[in-house]
Amino acid sequence: FLFFSRSSKTFKPKKNIPEGSHQYELLKHAEATLGSGNLRQAVMLPEGEDLNEWIAVNTVDFFNQINMLYGTITEFCTEASCPVMSAGPRYEYHWADGTNIKKPIKCSAPKYIDYLMTWVQDQLDDETLFPSKIGVPFPKNFMSVAKTILKRLFRVYAHIYHQHFDSVMQLQEEAHLNTSFKHFIFFVQEFNLIDRRELAPLQELIEKLGSKDR
């Protein structure tokens, strides 16, 4: 639902939700309610829908949005410009996924984001975690996996805002970034999906976005 002037360029391949599936219908519902302009309302669980499925559909959508947003600025996010993955001077992230890399490693932002987006993609492609077929139940650990995905996706927003906002403004993409982030934040707030401490790097912005809707 967001229109990017450089939309052909995504960082990773777009994750598609199969047309005709119930999740596709849910995505269409989300897009339609977003069009109304009331984001607080747009993120609410539609009546009679399954919470896991709603969170799954939106998580895929956020992955695609961040994928596209980061894709527009990859040329500015390099080993030289961003030797560490940070969100301002006070926050630095080290990568570990618990399986391939168990001990957190310090790496450049482009490498970290590559690890992160590849890891998210692997989770979204795992049918046991994100079932796309009707009637296939979500696993018991789905909510904790979704929370980890969203917590990590937040870090990409935080890095873009802190380290690359000038580039975003030069490309005239700030309205897209702000709308996407606002949607993301309202969604995670609605279902309490990210710990407040994790959101600290963008706390001021989050408060500003929220105050406009009171």
Backbone as ProteinMPNN parsed JSONL, in Angstrom:
{"seq_chain_A": "FLFFSRSSKTFKPKKNIPEGSHQYELLKHAEATLGSGNLRQAVMLPEGEDLNEWIAVNTVDFFNQINMLYGTITEFCTEASCPVMSAGPRYEYHWADGTNIKKPIKCSAPKYIDYLMTWVQDQLDDETLFPSKIGVPFPKNFMSVAKTILKRLFRVYAHIYHQHFDSVMQLQEEAHLNTSFKHFIFFVQEFNLIDRRELAPLQELIEKLGSKDR", "coords_chain_A": {"N_chain_A": [[0.822, -1.205, 0.0], [2.158, 1.111, 0.19], [3.771, 3.59, -1.73], [6.655, 3.588, -3.541], [9.172, 5.516, -5.01], [11.367, 4.262, -5.892], [10.674, 1.658, -6.013], [11.224, -0.734, -7.282], [13.483, -1.704, -6.306], [14.347, -3.901, -3.985], [15.726, -5.103, -0.911], [15.928, -7.788, -0.194], [14.306, -10.64, -1.782], [10.819, -10.05, -2.324], [8.318, -11.127, -0.045], [5.663, -13.035, -0.878], [2.144, -13.257, -0.312], [-0.024, -15.899, -0.911], [-2.402, -15.414, -3.493], [-5.96, -15.456, -3.158], [-5.932, -16.916, -0.854], [-6.873, -17.12, 2.655], [-5.265, -15.505, 4.187], [-4.446, -13.68, 2.326], [-6.816, -12.331, 1.858], [-7.068, -11.141, 4.359], [-4.87, -9.433, 4.296], [-5.655, -7.709, 2.291], [-7.828, -6.566, 3.588], [-6.455, -5.229, 5.606], [-5.048, -3.361, 4.094], [-7.137, -1.881, 3.035], [-8.328, -0.743, 5.341], [-6.199, 0.756, 6.221], [-6.146, 2.703, 4.343], [-8.125, 4.374, 5.202], [-6.947, 6.133, 6.858], [-6.938, 6.166, 9.614], [-4.785, 4.969, 11.681], [-4.605, 3.789, 14.218], [-6.992, 2.433, 14.427], [-6.813, 0.81, 12.215], [-4.92, -1.143, 12.855], [-6.132, -2.819, 14.645], [-7.401, -6.027, 15.702], [-9.363, -7.621, 13.323], [-12.869, -8.247, 13.599], [-13.78, -11.473, 14.691], [-11.535, -12.711, 13.671], [-8.472, -14.669, 13.695], [-5.958, -14.183, 16.053], [-3.219, -14.954, 15.806], [-3.009, -15.335, 13.063], [-3.535, -12.806, 12.07], [-1.372, -11.399, 13.11], [0.663, -12.749, 11.791], [0.19, -12.128, 9.037], [0.544, -9.358, 9.057], [3.189, -9.2, 9.937], [4.599, -10.275, 7.789], [3.983, -8.297, 5.948], [5.239, -6.046, 7.111], [7.889, -6.892, 6.962], [8.204, -6.851, 4.171], [7.853, -4.11, 3.68], [10.007, -2.909, 5.118], [12.111, -4.102, 3.889], [11.92, -2.919, 1.403], [12.241, -0.209, 2.047], [14.832, -0.205, 3.172], [16.154, -1.119, 0.974], [16.194, 1.138, -0.663], [18.215, 2.647, 0.361], [20.602, 1.251, 0.447], [22.997, 1.809, -0.887], [24.113, 3.797, 0.592], [24.6, 2.703, 3.002], [27.196, 1.257, 4.081], [30.149, -0.843, 4.545], [32.155, 0.936, 5.15], [30.827, 3.355, 5.86], [29.179, 2.533, 7.922], [30.511, 0.862, 10.117], [29.775, -0.465, 12.427], [26.734, -1.937, 13.69], [24.444, 0.251, 14.529], [22.252, 2.459, 16.449], [22.289, 5.429, 16.675], [24.618, 7.0, 19.029], [24.419, 5.652, 21.456], [23.397, 3.099, 21.233], [24.18, -0.109, 20.226], [24.201, -2.948, 18.168], [24.758, -6.457, 18.283], [25.143, -9.412, 16.375], [23.339, -12.48, 16.678], [21.847, -15.619, 16.049], [21.125, -17.797, 17.4], [21.281, -20.323, 16.32], [22.98, -20.758, 13.862], [24.836, -18.785, 14.484], [25.802, -18.57, 17.579], [27.063, -17.148, 19.616], [26.979, -13.734, 20.233], [28.058, -11.596, 17.601], [30.138, -8.862, 16.648], [29.471, -6.759, 14.018], [29.455, -5.063, 10.787], [26.897, -2.641, 9.884], [25.597, -3.163, 7.283], [26.173, -5.896, 7.022], [25.032, -6.971, 9.339], [22.318, -6.339, 8.909], [21.862, -7.806, 6.635], [22.233, -10.429, 7.628], [20.097, -10.374, 9.449], [17.75, -9.893, 7.861], [17.841, -12.118, 6.204], [17.564, -14.126, 8.074], [14.967, -13.518, 9.046], [13.514, -13.949, 6.725], [13.887, -16.717, 6.408], [12.41, -17.635, 8.592], [9.82, -16.765, 7.882], [9.419, -18.283, 5.618], [9.186, -20.784, 6.597], [7.009, -23.31, 6.808], [6.052, -24.608, 9.06], [6.162, -22.72, 11.006], [4.993, -20.384, 9.951], [2.266, -21.087, 8.751], [0.743, -21.361, 5.576], [-1.39, -22.613, 4.546], [-4.883, -23.22, 4.738], [-6.414, -24.13, 7.764], [-4.192, -25.347, 8.82], [-2.629, -25.418, 11.866], [-1.153, -22.749, 13.874], [2.09, -22.907, 15.392], [2.827, -23.608, 18.913], [4.822, -21.93, 19.813], [4.605, -19.711, 18.254], [3.956, -16.969, 18.814], [6.15, -16.058, 20.325], [8.196, -16.278, 18.448], [7.295, -14.481, 16.487], [7.431, -12.116, 17.959], [10.194, -11.886, 18.302], [11.007, -11.566, 15.648], [9.78, -9.089, 15.014], [10.984, -7.421, 16.892], [13.587, -7.458, 15.941], [13.249, -6.422, 13.354], [12.531, -3.852, 14.009], [15.005, -2.776, 14.659], [16.163, -2.23, 12.232], [14.627, -0.104, 11.265], [15.39, 1.701, 13.298], [18.127, 2.002, 12.823], [18.084, 3.143, 10.246], [16.736, 5.582, 10.752], [18.495, 6.827, 12.606], [21.065, 6.806, 11.382], [20.808, 7.243, 8.642], [18.965, 9.168, 7.891], [19.271, 11.58, 6.553], [19.89, 10.779, 3.937], [17.493, 9.526, 3.302], [15.813, 11.735, 3.278], [16.933, 13.202, 1.158], [16.229, 11.528, -0.914], [13.613, 11.943, -0.857], [11.911, 10.259, 0.589], [10.962, 10.383, 3.115], [8.307, 10.646, 4.024], [7.197, 8.184, 3.385], [8.764, 6.494, 4.94], [8.118, 7.439, 7.526], [5.329, 6.938, 7.637], [5.255, 4.174, 7.352], [6.74, 3.378, 9.612], [5.172, 4.415, 11.663], [2.815, 2.93, 11.378], [3.889, 0.401, 11.951], [4.712, 0.773, 14.646], [2.277, 1.408, 15.938], [1.009, -0.997, 15.554], [2.648, -2.887, 16.975], [2.34, -1.832, 19.5], [-0.406, -2.112, 19.944], [-0.704, -4.872, 20.33], [1.18, -5.39, 22.184], [3.903, -6.241, 21.536], [6.629, -5.695, 21.464], [9.155, -5.181, 23.803], [9.322, -2.358, 25.87], [11.867, -1.313, 26.509], [13.405, -2.103, 24.371], [12.535, -0.395, 22.447], [13.661, 1.977, 23.012], [15.741, 3.427, 21.486], [14.277, 4.953, 19.641], [12.462, 6.359, 21.098], [11.612, 9.078, 21.506], [10.656, 9.829, 18.985], [8.599, 7.954, 18.734], [6.87, 8.774, 20.752], [6.175, 11.262, 19.742], [4.873, 10.581, 17.35], [2.718, 9.2, 18.411], [1.418, 11.166, 19.938], [0.223, 12.778, 18.101], [-2.025, 11.501, 17.476], [-3.811, 11.537, 19.494]], "CA_chain_A": [[0.0, 0.0, 0.0], [3.003, 2.308, 0.145], [4.294, 3.731, -3.086], [8.032, 4.038, -3.499], [9.638, 5.921, -6.328], [12.392, 3.308, -6.302], [10.103, 0.43, -5.446], [11.706, -1.946, -7.925], [14.696, -2.147, -5.624], [14.197, -4.39, -2.614], [16.982, -5.63, -0.406], [15.745, -9.244, -0.348], [13.077, -10.836, -2.57], [9.557, -9.781, -1.625], [7.604, -12.324, 0.407], [4.281, -12.911, -1.351], [1.076, -14.044, 0.306], [-0.739, -16.45, -2.072], [-3.715, -14.851, -3.815], [-7.064, -16.395, -2.965], [-5.87, -17.509, 0.487], [-7.513, -16.3, 3.685], [-4.286, -14.487, 4.599], [-4.463, -12.646, 1.291], [-8.021, -11.533, 2.159], [-6.75, -10.335, 5.539], [-3.952, -8.386, 3.864], [-6.486, -6.735, 1.553], [-8.599, -5.859, 4.621], [-5.515, -4.313, 6.262], [-4.757, -2.265, 3.164], [-8.346, -1.054, 2.914], [-8.522, 0.056, 6.556], [-5.107, 1.737, 6.271], [-6.553, 3.776, 3.446], [-9.034, 5.292, 5.908], [-6.12, 7.14, 7.526], [-6.899, 5.987, 11.064], [-3.879, 3.845, 11.91], [-4.933, 3.097, 15.486], [-8.1, 1.522, 14.124], [-6.382, -0.124, 11.172], [-4.111, -2.244, 13.385], [-6.923, -3.673, 15.54], [-7.781, -7.348, 15.187], [-10.716, -7.585, 12.757], [-13.818, -9.087, 14.327], [-13.896, -12.881, 14.3], [-10.296, -13.238, 13.084], [-7.505, -15.318, 14.577], [-4.872, -13.246, 16.379], [-1.951, -15.414, 15.215], [-3.036, -15.117, 11.615], [-3.45, -11.349, 11.875], [0.021, -11.016, 13.38], [1.478, -13.332, 10.71], [-0.01, -11.343, 7.812], [1.161, -8.043, 9.237], [4.641, -9.377, 10.047], [5.066, -10.413, 6.4], [3.847, -6.977, 5.334], [6.304, -5.181, 7.634], [9.14, -7.365, 6.363], [8.256, -6.333, 2.79], [8.031, -2.655, 3.722], [11.359, -2.575, 5.576], [12.92, -4.61, 2.794], [11.866, -1.902, 0.356], [12.838, 1.025, 2.582], [16.28, -0.37, 3.28], [16.615, -1.251, -0.412], [16.411, 2.46, -1.274], [19.404, 3.345, 0.899], [21.748, 0.33, 0.6], [24.257, 2.385, -1.401], [24.656, 4.697, 1.617], [24.874, 1.905, 4.2], [28.323, 0.441, 3.634], [31.133, -1.241, 5.571], [32.918, 2.138, 5.508], [29.987, 4.359, 6.542], [28.54, 1.944, 9.108], [31.302, -0.304, 10.522], [29.023, -1.21, 13.445], [25.279, -1.806, 13.579], [24.07, 1.117, 15.642], [21.102, 3.355, 16.336], [22.791, 6.548, 17.474], [25.852, 6.659, 19.756], [24.204, 4.878, 22.691], [22.866, 1.745, 20.988], [24.922, -0.914, 19.259], [23.653, -4.309, 18.12], [25.636, -7.55, 17.853], [24.26, -10.425, 15.791], [23.308, -13.911, 16.993], [20.512, -16.151, 15.728], [20.859, -18.938, 18.276], [21.558, -21.603, 15.663], [24.246, -20.682, 13.123], [25.751, -17.928, 15.255], [25.259, -18.623, 18.943], [27.67, -16.091, 20.433], [26.801, -12.482, 19.48], [29.245, -11.068, 16.921], [30.102, -7.454, 16.264], [29.699, -6.668, 12.57], [28.995, -3.813, 10.186], [25.436, -2.551, 9.706], [25.069, -3.912, 6.133], [26.282, -7.34, 7.284], [24.027, -7.273, 10.358], [20.981, -6.275, 8.302], [21.795, -8.962, 5.734], [21.959, -11.581, 8.517], [18.773, -10.197, 10.048], [16.683, -10.067, 6.869], [17.896, -13.513, 5.755], [16.983, -14.907, 9.174], [13.512, -13.289, 9.044], [13.002, -14.629, 5.537], [13.858, -18.154, 6.707], [11.261, -17.885, 9.5], [8.567, -16.563, 7.13], [9.298, -19.366, 4.631], [9.025, -22.055, 7.305], [5.567, -23.612, 6.873], [5.652, -25.043, 10.409], [6.051, -21.504, 11.815], [4.051, -19.479, 9.285], [1.509, -21.915, 7.813], [-0.044, -20.578, 4.625], [-2.556, -23.403, 4.153], [-6.033, -23.094, 5.633], [-6.621, -25.275, 8.656], [-2.934, -25.754, 9.461], [-2.533, -24.557, 13.052], [0.107, -22.089, 14.195], [2.742, -23.632, 16.49], [2.685, -23.0, 20.243], [5.835, -20.873, 20.021], [4.48, -18.696, 17.192], [3.968, -15.594, 19.313], [7.507, -15.656, 20.726], [8.966, -16.109, 17.205], [6.827, -13.224, 15.876], [7.978, -11.016, 18.766], [11.631, -11.764, 17.99], [11.092, -11.004, 14.293], [9.42, -7.665, 15.054], [12.033, -6.743, 17.666], [14.754, -7.306, 15.057], [12.893, -5.501, 12.264], [12.577, -2.5, 14.591], [16.397, -2.303, 14.643], [16.455, -1.691, 10.892], [14.051, 1.251, 11.307], [16.2, 2.534, 14.201], [19.382, 2.313, 12.128], [17.781, 4.084, 9.147], [16.439, 6.906, 11.324], [19.659, 7.44, 13.256], [22.278, 6.924, 10.577], [20.606, 7.505, 7.208], [17.778, 9.988, 7.632], [19.632, 12.584, 5.529], [19.733, 10.134, 2.614], [16.052, 9.312, 3.113], [15.251, 13.037, 2.907], [17.41, 13.509, -0.2], [15.449, 10.7, -1.849], [12.206, 12.329, -0.631], [11.194, 9.07, 1.035], [10.688, 10.44, 4.558], [6.876, 10.422, 4.305], [6.981, 6.735, 3.334], [9.404, 5.919, 6.127], [7.327, 7.795, 8.714], [4.04, 6.23, 7.616], [5.543, 2.761, 7.584], [7.155, 3.202, 11.005], [4.015, 4.701, 12.519], [1.972, 1.732, 11.266], [4.607, -0.647, 12.677], [4.673, 1.056, 16.085], [0.898, 1.252, 16.426], [0.711, -2.435, 15.55], [3.299, -3.578, 18.098], [1.744, -1.322, 20.741], [-1.756, -2.683, 20.076], [-0.638, -6.258, 20.812], [2.264, -5.461, 23.157], [4.8, -7.226, 20.931], [8.055, -5.367, 21.672], [9.454, -4.625, 25.118], [9.55, -0.905, 25.849], [13.311, -1.027, 26.531], [13.915, -2.324, 23.01], [12.104, 0.736, 21.615], [14.319, 3.196, 23.53], [16.46, 4.272, 20.527], [13.383, 5.858, 18.897], [11.397, 6.709, 22.037], [11.101, 10.433, 21.257], [9.87, 9.781, 17.744], [7.393, 7.164, 19.02], [5.966, 9.65, 21.522], [5.722, 12.312, 18.84], [3.898, 9.983, 16.436], [1.527, 8.846, 19.194], [0.714, 12.349, 20.445], [-0.567, 13.37, 17.016], [-3.264, 10.735, 17.274], [-4.672, 11.54, 20.696]], "C_chain_A": [[0.854, 1.252, 0.0], [3.625, 2.388, -1.237], [5.692, 4.326, -3.025], [8.489, 4.392, -4.898], [10.702, 4.955, -6.838], [11.955, 1.902, -5.91], [10.599, -0.849, -6.102], [12.896, -2.534, -7.158], [14.38, -2.601, -4.2], [15.521, -5.01, -2.214], [17.013, -7.151, -0.559], [14.504, -9.444, -1.218], [11.837, -10.607, -1.708], [8.901, -11.096, -1.231], [6.147, -12.167, 0.007], [3.329, -13.798, -0.559], [0.217, -14.564, -0.839], [-2.134, -15.85, -2.272], [-4.794, -15.902, -3.607], [-7.057, -17.037, -1.583], [-6.553, -16.563, 1.483], [-6.56, -15.184, 4.13], [-4.237, -13.343, 3.594], [-5.667, -11.716, 1.511], [-7.756, -10.6, 3.343], [-5.837, -9.167, 5.181], [-4.728, -7.289, 3.132], [-7.307, -5.899, 2.542], [-7.698, -4.809, 5.29], [-5.243, -3.103, 5.375], [-5.94, -1.309, 3.048], [-8.532, -0.168, 4.147], [-7.403, 1.081, 6.71], [-5.446, 2.955, 5.435], [-7.459, 4.794, 4.119], [-8.257, 6.371, 6.661], [-6.072, 7.007, 9.036], [-6.068, 4.745, 11.399], [-4.171, 3.078, 13.187], [-6.02, 2.051, 15.248], [-7.661, 0.425, 13.156], [-5.616, -1.323, 11.725], [-4.912, -3.21, 14.26], [-7.305, -4.99, 14.878], [-9.197, -7.277, 14.617], [-11.62, -8.605, 13.476], [-13.85, -10.516, 13.778], [-12.631, -13.49, 13.719], [-9.365, -13.808, 14.149], [-6.305, -14.387, 14.798], [-3.55, -13.66, 15.737], [-1.893, -15.103, 13.725], [-2.894, -13.628, 11.28], [-2.008, -10.872, 12.089], [0.935, -11.55, 12.28], [1.402, -12.487, 9.445], [0.695, -9.989, 7.91], [2.687, -8.124, 9.341], [5.262, -9.512, 8.652], [5.05, -9.043, 5.717], [4.953, -6.029, 5.81], [7.667, -5.589, 7.081], [9.285, -6.787, 4.95], [8.492, -4.824, 2.76], [9.462, -2.262, 4.086], [12.376, -2.972, 4.513], [13.035, -3.538, 1.695], [12.54, -0.603, 0.818], [14.351, 0.915, 2.659], [16.895, -0.5, 1.878], [16.904, 0.089, -1.068], [17.702, 3.115, -0.798], [20.639, 2.446, 1.02], [23.057, 0.949, 0.123], [24.907, 3.32, -0.385], [25.047, 3.949, 2.896], [25.95, 0.888, 3.832], [29.223, 0.064, 4.812], [31.882, -0.002, 6.068], [32.075, 3.133, 6.314], [29.423, 3.833, 7.86], [29.291, 0.683, 9.568], [30.689, -1.105, 11.669], [27.532, -0.983, 13.22], [24.814, -0.998, 14.778], [22.79, 1.877, 15.353], [21.442, 4.556, 17.214], [23.987, 6.087, 18.299], [25.646, 5.72, 20.947], [23.769, 3.436, 22.464], [23.638, 1.051, 19.879], [24.367, -2.335, 19.323], [24.688, -5.301, 17.617], [24.739, -8.707, 17.415], [24.456, -11.827, 16.37], [21.929, -14.41, 16.619], [20.194, -17.4, 16.55], [21.124, -20.287, 17.636], [22.894, -21.571, 14.928], [25.293, -19.861, 13.881], [25.185, -17.82, 16.667], [25.788, -17.494, 19.822], [27.585, -14.786, 19.653], [28.107, -11.948, 18.887], [29.039, -9.602, 16.563], [30.353, -7.406, 14.758], [29.137, -5.351, 12.042], [27.474, -3.83, 10.032], [24.955, -3.315, 8.474], [25.115, -5.426, 6.346], [25.204, -7.763, 8.28], [22.632, -7.332, 9.724], [20.787, -7.414, 7.303], [21.491, -10.231, 6.537], [20.511, -11.554, 8.99], [17.658, -10.498, 9.038], [16.662, -11.5, 6.315], [17.255, -14.405, 6.806], [15.451, -14.756, 9.194], [12.878, -14.049, 7.879], [12.872, -16.133, 5.766], [12.69, -18.509, 7.623], [9.944, -17.807, 8.724], [8.327, -17.695, 6.128], [9.071, -20.729, 5.27], [7.538, -22.341, 7.537], [5.123, -24.082, 8.262], [5.483, -23.84, 11.334], [4.983, -20.564, 11.285], [3.238, -20.286, 8.268], [0.662, -21.065, 6.869], [-1.314, -21.319, 4.224], [-3.652, -23.302, 5.201], [-6.146, -24.35, 6.498], [-5.347, -25.782, 9.316], [-2.714, -24.832, 10.657], [-1.163, -23.896, 13.192], [0.754, -22.846, 15.354], [2.595, -22.887, 17.813], [3.661, -21.836, 20.462], [5.709, -19.735, 19.012], [4.639, -17.268, 17.718], [5.379, -15.159, 19.704], [8.401, -15.474, 19.499], [8.598, -14.773, 16.551], [7.396, -12.02, 16.631], [9.455, -10.798, 18.468], [11.822, -11.143, 16.614], [10.85, -9.495, 14.342], [10.452, -6.849, 15.822], [13.25, -6.479, 16.77], [14.456, -6.356, 13.89], [12.926, -4.053, 12.754], [13.993, -1.919, 14.486], [16.788, -1.728, 13.283], [15.869, -0.274, 10.789], [14.966, 2.178, 12.125], [17.508, 2.94, 13.528], [19.137, 3.34, 11.019], [17.542, 5.49, 9.7], [17.685, 7.586, 11.889], [20.817, 7.717, 12.311], [22.03, 7.4, 9.135], [19.43, 8.433, 6.896], [18.044, 11.079, 6.594], [19.437, 12.019, 4.128], [18.264, 9.926, 2.289], [15.409, 10.627, 2.663], [15.678, 13.46, 1.5], [16.594, 12.757, -1.249], [13.95, 11.018, -1.777], [11.341, 11.124, -0.257], [10.757, 9.181, 2.501], [9.22, 10.206, 4.897], [6.577, 8.921, 4.312], [7.558, 6.064, 4.576], [8.565, 6.194, 7.369], [5.998, 7.055, 8.779], [4.237, 4.759, 7.946], [5.888, 2.531, 9.057], [5.986, 3.428, 11.967], [3.06, 3.5, 12.541], [2.582, 0.595, 12.099], [4.468, -0.458, 14.189], [3.263, 0.885, 16.652], [0.524, -0.229, 16.509], [1.357, -3.132, 16.755], [2.776, -3.083, 19.447], [0.378, -1.966, 21.001], [-1.71, -4.081, 20.708], [0.543, -6.499, 21.758], [3.353, -6.457, 22.725], [6.286, -6.932, 21.106], [8.201, -4.695, 23.03], [9.833, -3.141, 24.981], [11.038, -0.537, 25.789], [13.924, -1.155, 25.139], [13.607, -1.12, 22.1], [12.823, 2.037, 21.968], [15.039, 4.038, 22.471], [15.577, 5.259, 19.753], [12.23, 6.362, 19.779], [10.778, 8.083, 21.768], [10.192, 10.473, 20.034], [8.542, 9.058, 17.983], [6.375, 8.02, 19.781], [5.368, 10.728, 20.635], [4.626, 11.772, 17.903], [2.584, 9.676, 17.161], [0.725, 10.06, 19.601], [-0.157, 12.997, 19.363], [-1.906, 12.663, 16.852], [-4.157, 10.743, 18.487], [-5.792, 12.532, 20.544]], "O_chain_A": [[0.33, 2.352, -0.173], [3.964, 1.368, -1.837], [5.887, 5.431, -2.52], [8.228, 3.661, -5.854], [10.921, 4.834, -8.043], [12.774, 1.068, -5.523], [10.42, -1.935, -5.551], [13.262, -3.696, -7.337], [14.171, -1.773, -3.314], [16.33, -5.392, -3.06], [18.011, -7.72, -1.001], [13.72, -8.509, -1.38], [11.818, -10.931, -0.521], [8.925, -12.063, -1.992], [5.464, -11.268, 0.496], [3.658, -14.925, -0.189], [-0.234, -13.773, -1.668], [-2.936, -15.787, -1.341], [-4.574, -17.089, -3.848], [-8.052, -17.635, -1.174], [-6.779, -15.386, 1.201], [-6.988, -14.066, 4.414], [-4.015, -12.188, 3.959], [-5.565, -10.497, 1.373], [-8.157, -9.436, 3.338], [-6.001, -8.057, 5.688], [-4.484, -6.099, 3.33], [-7.465, -4.69, 2.368], [-8.106, -3.669, 5.512], [-5.213, -1.966, 5.847], [-5.77, -0.093, 2.974], [-8.853, 1.014, 4.023], [-7.624, 2.158, 7.265], [-5.086, 4.083, 5.769], [-7.558, 5.938, 3.674], [-8.821, 7.391, 7.056], [-5.256, 7.661, 9.685], [-6.575, 3.624, 11.402], [-4.005, 1.86, 13.238], [-5.976, 0.946, 15.788], [-8.081, -0.727, 13.263], [-5.654, -2.404, 11.137], [-4.432, -4.297, 14.582], [-7.505, -5.062, 13.665], [-10.133, -6.917, 15.331], [-11.173, -9.673, 13.895], [-13.935, -10.734, 12.569], [-12.634, -14.652, 13.314], [-9.458, -13.475, 15.33], [-5.719, -13.875, 13.845], [-2.837, -12.821, 15.186], [-0.868, -14.667, 13.2], [-2.214, -13.256, 10.323], [-1.5, -10.043, 11.335], [1.883, -10.873, 11.881], [2.429, -12.166, 8.847], [1.35, -9.542, 6.969], [3.392, -7.223, 8.887], [6.314, -8.938, 8.372], [5.983, -8.681, 5.001], [5.534, -5.297, 5.009], [8.498, -4.736, 6.771], [10.351, -6.296, 4.578], [9.238, -4.321, 1.919], [10.058, -1.395, 3.447], [13.361, -2.273, 4.273], [14.111, -3.298, 1.147], [13.305, 0.014, 0.077], [15.069, 1.832, 2.259], [18.014, -0.046, 1.635], [17.768, 0.174, -1.941], [18.228, 4.017, -1.45], [21.626, 2.845, 1.638], [24.117, 0.646, 0.67], [26.101, 3.608, -0.475], [25.736, 4.493, 3.759], [25.653, -0.198, 3.335], [29.076, 0.581, 5.919], [32.205, 0.104, 7.251], [32.535, 3.683, 7.314], [29.214, 4.599, 8.801], [28.781, -0.429, 9.431], [31.028, -2.272, 11.87], [27.121, 0.022, 12.641], [24.791, -1.496, 15.904], [22.306, 1.942, 14.222], [20.956, 4.684, 18.337], [24.337, 4.907, 18.272], [26.59, 5.069, 21.395], [23.771, 2.634, 23.398], [23.738, 1.546, 18.756], [24.098, -2.858, 20.405], [25.405, -5.033, 16.653], [23.694, -8.95, 18.019], [25.583, -12.297, 16.529], [20.939, -13.713, 16.84], [19.121, -17.987, 16.409], [21.187, -21.299, 18.335], [23.833, -22.267, 15.314], [26.474, -20.205, 13.91], [24.228, -17.088, 16.92], [25.068, -16.952, 20.66], [28.065, -14.721, 18.522], [29.125, -11.858, 19.574], [27.938, -9.166, 16.227], [31.344, -7.957, 14.278], [28.441, -4.624, 12.751], [26.847, -4.889, 10.046], [23.984, -4.063, 8.585], [24.22, -6.151, 5.911], [24.542, -8.783, 8.092], [21.866, -8.262, 9.975], [19.678, -7.925, 7.144], [20.608, -11.009, 6.174], [19.8, -12.557, 8.941], [16.739, -11.264, 9.328], [15.597, -12.031, 5.996], [16.5, -15.322, 6.482], [14.728, -15.741, 9.34], [11.846, -14.702, 8.031], [11.881, -16.748, 5.372], [12.056, -19.551, 7.456], [9.067, -18.657, 8.878], [7.182, -18.029, 5.822], [8.797, -21.71, 4.579], [6.893, -21.691, 8.36], [3.946, -23.967, 8.605], [4.755, -23.912, 12.324], [4.178, -20.018, 12.039], [3.482, -20.191, 7.066], [-0.049, -20.161, 7.306], [-2.217, -20.728, 3.631], [-3.38, -23.298, 6.402], [-5.993, -25.473, 6.018], [-5.408, -26.561, 10.267], [-2.624, -23.615, 10.498], [-0.155, -24.405, 12.703], [0.046, -23.375, 16.211], [2.282, -21.697, 17.838], [3.368, -20.89, 21.194], [6.598, -18.888, 18.917], [5.366, -16.462, 17.138], [5.768, -14.019, 19.448], [9.276, -14.608, 19.503], [9.474, -14.025, 16.117], [7.794, -11.029, 16.02], [9.916, -9.659, 18.389], [12.693, -10.293, 16.428], [11.621, -8.718, 13.779], [10.761, -5.718, 15.446], [13.861, -5.412, 16.834], [15.319, -5.575, 13.49], [13.3, -3.144, 12.013], [14.163, -0.723, 14.253], [17.643, -0.846, 13.196], [16.526, 0.641, 10.291], [15.274, 3.293, 11.702], [17.945, 4.084, 13.647], [19.9, 4.295, 10.875], [18.079, 6.468, 9.18], [17.902, 8.779, 11.673], [21.48, 8.748, 12.424], [22.946, 7.903, 8.484], [18.956, 8.476, 5.761], [17.145, 11.457, 5.844], [18.893, 12.683, 3.246], [17.835, 10.122, 1.152], [14.56, 10.633, 1.771], [14.878, 14.01, 0.743], [16.306, 13.28, -2.326], [13.138, 10.458, -2.513], [10.206, 10.984, -0.713], [10.248, 8.217, 3.074], [8.912, 9.631, 5.941], [5.8, 8.442, 5.138], [6.934, 5.191, 5.18], [8.326, 5.293, 8.173], [5.586, 6.6, 9.846], [3.479, 4.176, 8.721], [5.382, 1.595, 9.676], [5.838, 2.716, 12.96], [2.565, 3.109, 13.598], [1.881, -0.083, 12.85], [4.149, -1.398, 14.918], [3.08, 0.291, 17.715], [-0.186, -0.653, 17.42], [0.69, -3.879, 17.471], [2.771, -3.831, 20.425], [0.053, -2.319, 22.134], [-2.568, -4.431, 21.519], [0.87, -7.639, 22.09], [3.678, -7.392, 23.457], [7.117, -7.82, 20.919], [7.467, -3.764, 23.362], [10.572, -2.753, 24.077], [11.425, 0.417, 25.114], [14.84, -0.415, 24.778], [14.314, -0.862, 21.126], [12.628, 3.064, 21.317], [14.965, 5.265, 22.537], [16.064, 6.279, 19.267], [11.169, 6.74, 19.281], [9.556, 8.232, 21.801], [9.114, 11.067, 20.052], [7.495, 9.488, 17.499], [5.179, 7.991, 19.491], [4.191, 11.065, 20.762], [3.597, 12.414, 17.693], [1.496, 9.86, 16.615], [-0.505, 10.016, 19.617], [-1.141, 13.672, 19.664], [-2.806, 13.162, 16.177], [-5.162, 10.033, 18.519], [-6.615, 12.676, 21.448]]}, "name": "protein", "num_of_chains": 1, "seq": "FLFFSRSSKTFKPKKNIPEGSHQYELLKHAEATLGSGNLRQAVMLPEGEDLNEWIAVNTVDFFNQINMLYGTITEFCTEASCPVMSAGPRYEYHWADGTNIKKPIKCSAPKYIDYLMTWVQDQLDDETLFPSKIGVPFPKNFMSVAKTILKRLFRVYAHIYHQHFDSVMQLQEEAHLNTSFKHFIFFVQEFNLIDRRELAPLQELIEKLGSKDR"}
